[in-house]
Amino acid sequence: MSLAVLYSRALNGMEAPEVVVEVHLANGLPSFTIVGLPEAEVKESKDRVRAALQTAQFEFPARRITVNLAPADLPKESGRYDLPIALGILAASGQIPIAPLVNYEFAGELALTGELRPIRGALAMTSSMMGRTENSQNKKAPQKRAFILPQSSAAEAALVREAIIYPANSLLEVCAHLSGHTELTQLEATDLVHEVEYPDFSDVKAQSMPKRALEIAAAGGHSVIMSGPPGTGKSMLASRFVGILPEMTESEALESAAIQSLNGNYKLENWKRRPYRAPHHTASAVALVGGGGIPRPGEISLAHHGVLFLDELPEFDRKVLEVLREPLESGRITISRAARQADFPANFQLIAAMNPCPCGYLGHFNNKCRCTPDQISRYKAKISGPLLDRIDLHIEVPALKEEELLATNDSEHSQVIRARVKAARARQLERQGKSNNLLGTKEIELYCVADEAGLQLLKQAISRLSLSARAYHRILKVARTIADIAGDDAIKPVHIAEAVQYRRADRVT
């Protein structure tokens, strides 16, 4: 038979649509053609496949070879199609049996020696395969295919429970398995149980007020901006913030791992470790939100279910910061290009830090600041009002005096704070099924109702601080979180008062 049909996967954002690899051999002058919108890496597979087959002592047919990657309107990129193309040529030329191919999906880049090299997106591909099986519109029970992958990519793919994964080291091993000579060993899904360690909050001396604000942020999923002189502990607090967040659920861990897999840099030791991303202030808008000719996830998506820390916030280009406004509200980012569109999740917690003035010492007890009011105003104006309005908590991190630095450190450990955060988050999930930061307008009216005294206090805050409707709603959500930490069902004036104190950027100076 001169036609072989195999199955593989493409990558389109977080989706991995099925690709049918059709290989046809015909009489005529020898040629090798790949059609179906192949990118340069796919076109180059012709030379890799030819060399790999010859090195493995297979016959490379001297015929007219046509490889079609369907659907034809879906762009195909990377070297993951090397393995199915090579197997298709062998099957179409009768060197391996065709019948078993229907039971598998294949992906793998071939070395010239015939060895299989790792691919990116293995976890995203197996996630899509299982999703397709479970959500099939076919009335008959869909056939679950196994996935044959390079050995170095198979472990992450096996994180998807019930996926059937066969790791292989070379083209010869795959051919031996399909021919029934030597079977590949199925990779069993194992529970990755290991202690996830983070830097501890007790390392930061004093700073009880910023620690309290970060505890509230962790409990409700709120965003934070910290302002203070250099060396006061802003970066230390941010790096320890992930340590007080609740442990990741398995579904959260899979989503986060699948995004890391798209960039080809996921490590199994990071399983259930909340991501912490801290891009430099020279990062571009594409680096932050994602993009490129073939859309890749940016820092906000790589921080999904974790923390995005932006240090020296005013030093970022203003246009770069403005791209954060929509993802902060929606928790997703859609990257549109002329030929394709990709959608990535971006449910991250923003922790930002900045100095109070260009020199950094405004308000310092040593009075070192010599910045003029105009310089300070221009410096703060680098961050737009609409972006600040989307940040829930605005806090100051003051400089520590000598006695505070030399005092014995008796700060709470992250484990103690995390216990309170978990209890507050559990109340939210039981009450509304989501964290407080995700509440919509109608849900705020339902779950964030203040008593009469609290409403009066809110009215005064709206009048004196000229709060926007968004700021008003965010104060209510923060107050709801403060009440959850205290174990109170009702939002009291004390909770409203504390929430208002965290709107530093809205205060009239």
C-alpha positions in Angstrom: 0.0 0.0 0.0 1.4 3.4 -0.9 -0.7 5.5 1.5 -0.3 5.8 5.3 -2.3 7.9 7.8 -1.0 8.8 11.2 -2.1 11.3 13.9 -0.2 14.0 15.7 -0.9 17.4 17.4 -0.3 21.1 16.6 -0.1 23.9 19.1 -2.3 26.9 18.9 -2.1 28.9 22.2 -3.3 26.5 24.9 -5.1 24.3 22.4 -3.5 21.3 20.7 -5.7 20.5 17.7 -5.4 17.1 16.0 -3.2 16.9 12.9 -3.7 14.1 10.4 -0.4 13.2 8.8 -1.0 11.6 5.4 2.0 10.1 3.5 1.6 9.1 -0.1 4.1 7.3 -2.4 3.7 7.6 -6.1 5.7 6.6 -9.2 7.7 9.3 -10.9 10.9 11.2 -10.4 12.0 11.0 -6.8 10.9 14.0 -4.8 9.8 14.9 -1.2 7.1 17.5 -0.7 5.4 18.6 2.5 2.1 20.5 2.2 -0.4 21.9 4.8 1.1 25.3 5.8 4.4 24.0 7.2 6.8 26.5 8.8 10.5 26.4 8.1 11.2 23.8 10.9 8.7 21.4 9.3 10.0 21.9 5.8 13.5 21.1 7.1 12.3 17.8 8.4 12.8 16.3 4.9 16.5 16.2 5.5 16.3 15.0 9.1 13.9 12.2 8.2 16.0 11.0 5.2 19.2 10.9 7.2 17.5 9.2 10.2 16.0 6.5 8.1 19.2 5.8 6.3 21.2 5.8 9.5 18.7 3.3 11.0 19.3 1.0 8.0 15.9 1.5 6.5 15.3 2.0 2.8 14.4 5.5 1.8 12.0 5.1 -1.2 13.2 6.6 -4.4 9.7 7.6 -5.3 7.5 10.7 -5.4 6.7 11.3 -1.6 3.9 13.7 -0.7 3.2 14.5 3.0 0.0 16.3 3.8 -0.5 17.8 7.2 -4.3 18.3 7.7 -6.2 20.6 8.3 -4.5 22.6 5.6 -5.4 26.0 7.0 -3.7 25.4 10.4 -0.1 26.5 10.5 2.4 23.8 11.5 5.6 24.5 13.3 8.5 22.9 15.2 10.2 19.5 14.6 7.5 17.4 16.4 6.3 16.1 13.0 9.6 14.3 12.2 8.5 11.1 13.9 5.1 10.7 12.3 6.5 11.6 8.9 9.2 9.0 9.1 6.8 6.4 10.3 4.4 7.3 7.5 7.1 6.8 4.9 8.0 3.4 6.4 4.4 2.3 6.6 3.6 3.5 3.1 6.6 1.6 1.7 5.7 -1.6 3.6 8.7 -1.6 5.9 6.4 -1.5 9.1 2.8 -2.6 9.4 0.1 0.1 8.9 -2.7 -1.4 11.0 -1.3 -0.4 14.5 -0.9 3.3 13.5 -4.5 4.1 14.1 -4.1 3.4 17.9 -1.4 6.0 18.5 -0.6 9.7 18.2 3.1 10.5 17.6 5.3 13.5 18.2 9.1 13.8 18.3 12.0 15.5 16.7 14.5 13.2 15.0 18.3 13.5 15.2 20.3 12.4 12.2 21.2 9.3 14.1 17.6 8.3 14.5 17.4 9.3 18.2 14.4 11.2 19.5 14.9 14.6 20.8 12.6 16.4 23.3 9.7 18.6 22.1 7.9 21.5 23.7 4.2 21.4 24.6 4.0 17.6 25.4 1.9 18.3 28.4 -0.4 20.6 26.5 -0.8 18.1 23.7 -1.8 15.2 26.0 -4.2 17.5 27.9 -5.9 18.3 24.7 -6.0 14.7 23.6 -7.8 13.7 26.8 -10.1 16.7 26.6 -11.1 15.7 23.0 -11.8 12.1 24.2 -13.9 13.2 27.1 -15.9 15.9 25.2 -16.4 14.1 21.9 -19.6 14.9 20.2 -19.7 11.4 18.6 -22.5 9.3 19.9 -20.3 6.2 19.9 -17.6 6.0 22.6 -14.5 7.6 21.2 -11.3 5.6 20.8 -8.6 6.6 23.2 -5.3 6.7 21.5 -2.0 6.2 23.2 0.8 8.8 22.7 4.3 7.8 21.7 6.8 10.6 22.7 10.5 11.1 23.2 11.8 9.7 26.6 12.7 13.2 27.8 9.2 14.6 27.1 7.1 11.7 28.3 7.3 12.3 32.0 5.6 15.7 31.9 2.9 14.3 29.5 2.2 11.5 32.1 1.0 14.2 34.6 -2.3 14.0 32.7 -4.1 11.2 34.5 -5.4 8.3 32.4 -3.3 9.4 29.4 -1.5 6.4 27.9 2.1 7.4 27.3 4.9 5.3 25.7 8.3 6.8 25.9 10.9 6.0 23.3 14.6 6.8 22.8 14.8 6.3 19.0 13.0 5.6 15.8 14.2 2.0 15.9 12.4 1.5 19.3 9.2 2.9 17.9 9.4 0.7 14.8 10.1 -2.4 16.9 7.1 -1.7 19.0 4.7 -1.2 16.1 6.1 -4.3 14.4 5.5 -6.4 17.6 9.1 -7.3 18.2 10.0 -5.3 21.3 7.2 -3.5 23.1 7.7 -0.1 24.6 7.0 0.1 28.4 4.0 2.2 29.2 4.8 5.1 31.5 2.7 4.9 34.6 1.3 8.1 36.0 2.8 8.7 39.4 1.8 11.0 42.2 4.6 13.5 42.5 4.7 14.1 46.3 7.5 16.3 47.4 7.9 19.2 49.9 7.6 22.5 48.1 9.7 25.0 50.0 9.6 28.8 49.6 11.6 31.6 51.3 10.1 32.3 54.8 8.3 35.5 55.9 10.2 35.4 59.2 13.4 36.5 57.3 11.9 40.0 57.0 12.3 42.0 60.2 9.5 44.2 61.5 7.2 45.6 58.7 4.1 44.3 60.4 1.8 46.6 58.4 3.1 45.4 54.9 3.0 41.8 56.1 -0.6 42.3 57.2 -1.5 43.7 53.8 0.2 40.9 52.0 -1.7 38.4 54.1 -5.0 40.0 53.1 -3.8 40.0 49.4 -3.0 36.2 49.6 -6.4 35.4 51.3 -8.5 37.2 48.7 -6.3 37.0 45.6 -5.8 40.8 45.5 -3.1 42.8 43.7 -0.7 45.0 45.7 1.7 47.9 45.1 4.4 48.7 47.7 6.1 52.0 47.9 9.2 52.7 50.1 12.9 53.7 50.1 15.6 51.3 48.8 16.5 48.5 51.1 13.3 48.4 53.2 12.4 44.8 52.2 10.0 45.2 49.3 11.7 42.6 47.1 12.1 40.2 50.1 8.4 40.5 50.9 7.4 39.9 47.3 9.6 36.8 46.9 8.1 35.3 50.1 4.6 36.1 49.1 4.1 32.8 47.2 5.0 30.9 50.5 1.8 32.1 52.2 -0.6 31.3 49.3 -2.7 28.1 49.6 -1.2 24.9 48.0 -2.1 24.4 44.4 -4.9 22.1 43.5 -4.2 19.4 40.9 -6.2 21.2 38.2 -4.3 24.5 38.9 -1.0 22.7 38.8 -1.8 21.1 35.4 -2.8 24.4 33.9 0.3 26.1 35.2 2.5 23.2 34.0 0.9 23.1 30.6 1.8 26.8 30.0 5.4 26.2 31.1 5.5 23.3 28.8 4.6 25.5 25.8 7.9 27.3 26.3 9.7 23.9 26.6 11.2 24.7 30.0 8.9 22.8 32.5 10.7 20.8 35.2 9.0 18.1 37.2 10.5 19.3 40.4 8.3 22.4 40.0 5.1 20.3 40.2 2.6 22.2 42.4 5.1 25.0 43.0 3.3 28.3 42.4 5.1 30.3 39.7 7.0 33.4 40.6 7.9 35.6 37.7 10.0 38.8 38.1 10.8 40.3 34.6 13.3 43.1 34.4 12.0 46.6 33.8 13.4 46.6 30.2 10.9 43.9 29.2 8.8 44.6 26.1 5.1 44.4 25.9 5.3 41.2 23.9 7.6 39.7 26.6 5.0 40.6 29.2 1.7 39.6 27.6 3.0 37.1 24.9 3.0 37.2 21.2 5.2 36.6 18.2 4.4 35.3 14.7 3.5 32.0 16.4 2.0 33.3 19.6 3.8 32.2 22.8 2.8 32.9 26.4 4.3 35.9 28.1 5.2 36.6 31.7 1.6 37.2 32.8 0.6 33.7 31.5 3.7 32.1 32.8 2.6 33.5 36.2 -0.9 31.9 35.9 -2.0 30.8 39.4 1.1 32.4 40.8 2.8 35.8 41.3 4.0 38.4 38.8 6.4 40.8 40.6 7.2 44.1 38.9 10.1 45.8 40.7 10.9 49.4 40.0 7.4 49.8 38.5 7.9 53.4 37.1 11.0 52.3 35.2 8.9 50.1 33.0 7.8 51.7 29.7 4.4 53.2 30.2 3.0 51.5 27.1 4.2 48.2 28.5 2.4 48.7 31.8 -0.8 49.7 30.0 -1.2 46.2 28.5 -1.7 44.8 32.0 -5.0 46.6 32.5 -7.3 44.1 30.6 -5.7 40.9 32.0 -5.9 42.3 35.6 -9.7 42.5 35.1 -10.4 39.4 32.9 -7.7 36.9 33.9 -7.1 36.1 30.3 -5.1 37.5 27.3 -6.1 37.1 23.7 -3.3 37.6 21.2 -4.5 38.5 17.7 -2.4 38.4 14.6 -3.4 38.8 10.9 -3.3 35.0 10.3 -4.1 33.5 13.7 -5.4 34.2 17.2 -4.4 32.6 20.5 -6.0 32.7 23.9 -3.9 32.2 27.1 -5.0 32.2 30.8 -3.5 35.0 32.9 -5.0 34.6 36.4 -2.0 36.0 38.3 -1.5 38.1 41.4 0.3 41.4 40.7 2.8 42.5 43.3 4.5 45.8 42.3 7.1 47.8 44.0 8.4 51.3 43.6 10.4 54.1 45.2 8.5 57.2 46.4 10.6 59.5 44.3 13.5 59.4 41.8 16.2 59.3 44.5 14.1 56.9 46.6 14.3 58.7 49.9 11.2 60.8 50.1 9.8 60.4 53.6 12.9 58.7 54.9 13.7 59.6 58.6 17.2 60.8 57.6 15.7 63.5 55.3 18.1 62.7 52.4 15.7 63.4 49.7 16.4 66.5 47.5 13.9 65.8 44.8 11.8 68.8 43.7 7.9 68.5 43.8 8.0 68.6 40.0 10.4 65.7 39.8 8.3 63.7 42.2 5.2 64.4 40.2 6.7 63.4 36.9 8.1 60.2 38.5 4.7 59.1 39.8 2.9 60.1 36.6 4.8 57.3 34.8 2.1 55.0 36.2 -1.3 55.8 34.9 -4.3 56.3 37.1 -6.4 53.6 35.4 -3.7 51.0 36.2 -3.4 52.1 39.8 -7.2 52.0 40.1 -7.0 48.3 39.2 -4.6 47.5 42.1 -6.4 46.7 45.3 -3.9 47.5 48.0 -1.6 50.4 48.1 0.9 50.2 51.0 4.0 51.9 52.3 7.1 50.0 53.3 9.0 52.4 55.6 12.7 52.4 56.4 13.7 50.6 59.6 15.5 52.5 62.3 18.5 51.2 64.1 16.7 49.7 67.0 14.3 47.8 64.7 17.2 46.4 62.7 19.1 45.3 65.8 16.1 43.9 67.6 15.6 40.1 67.9 13.5 38.9 65.0 10.3 37.3 66.3 8.3 37.5 63.1 5.7 34.9 62.2 6.7 32.1 60.0 5.1 31.7 56.6 3.4 28.4 57.7 1.5 30.3 60.4 0.3 33.0 58.0 -0.6 30.4 55.4 -2.9 28.6 57.8 -4.9 31.8 58.3 -4.9 32.4 54.5 -6.1 28.9 53.8 -8.9 29.2 56.4 -10.1 32.5 54.8 -9.9 31.1 51.3 -11.9 28.1 52.4 -14.7 30.4 53.7 -14.8 32.1 50.3 -15.0 28.9 48.3 -17.8 27.6 50.6 -19.7 30.8 50.3 -19.4 31.7 46.6 -17.2 29.1 44.9 -14.4 31.5 44.1 -11.9 33.9 45.7 -13.1 37.4 46.5 -11.0 39.1 43.8 -13.0 37.3 41.1 -16.4 38.5 42.3 -18.5 40.3 39.7 -20.7 43.3 40.3 -23.9 41.3 41.2 -21.9 39.0 43.4 -20.4 42.0 45.2 -23.9 43.2 46.0 -24.8 39.7 47.2 -21.8 38.7 49.3 -20.1 42.1 50.2 -23.0 43.8 52.0 -21.9 46.2 54.8 -24.0 47.2 57.7 -25.4 50.8 58.1 -22.3 52.1 60.0 -20.1 50.6 57.3 -22.1 52.2 54.5 -21.8 55.6 56.2 -18.0 55.2 56.4 -17.9 54.2 52.7 -19.9 57.3 51.7 -17.4 59.5 53.5 -14.5 57.7 51.8 -16.1 58.1 48.3 -16.6 61.8 49.0 -13.2 62.6 50.5 -11.1 60.4 48.2 -13.1 60.8 45.0 -13.2 57.1 44.5 -14.2 55.6 41.2 -16.8 52.9 40.9 -14.0 50.4 40.4 -12.2 51.5 43.6 -15.5 51.4 45.5 -16.0 47.8 44.5 -12.4 46.8 45.2 -12.7 48.3 48.7 -15.8 46.2 49.3 -13.9 43.0 48.1 -10.9 43.8 50.3 -13.2 44.4 53.3 -14.9 41.1 52.6 -11.5 39.4 52.7 -10.6 41.1 56.0 -13.8 39.9 57.5 -13.1 36.3 56.2 -9.6 36.4 57.9 -11.3 37.5 61.2 -14.0 34.8 60.8 -16.9 37.3 60.6 -19.9 36.6 58.4 -20.8 40.3 58.2 -18.6 43.2 57.0 -18.2 45.6 59.9 -17.0 49.2 60.0 -13.6 48.1 61.2 -13.2 46.0 58.1 -14.2 48.9 55.9 -11.9 51.3 57.7 -8.9 49.0 57.2 -9.7 48.4 53.5 -10.0 52.2 52.9 -6.5 52.7 54.4 -5.1 50.5 51.6 -6.2 53.0 48.9 -3.2 55.2 49.4 -3.1 56.3 45.8 -6.6 57.7 46.1 -5.9 59.9 49.1 -5.9 63.7 48.7 -2.4 65.0 49.6 
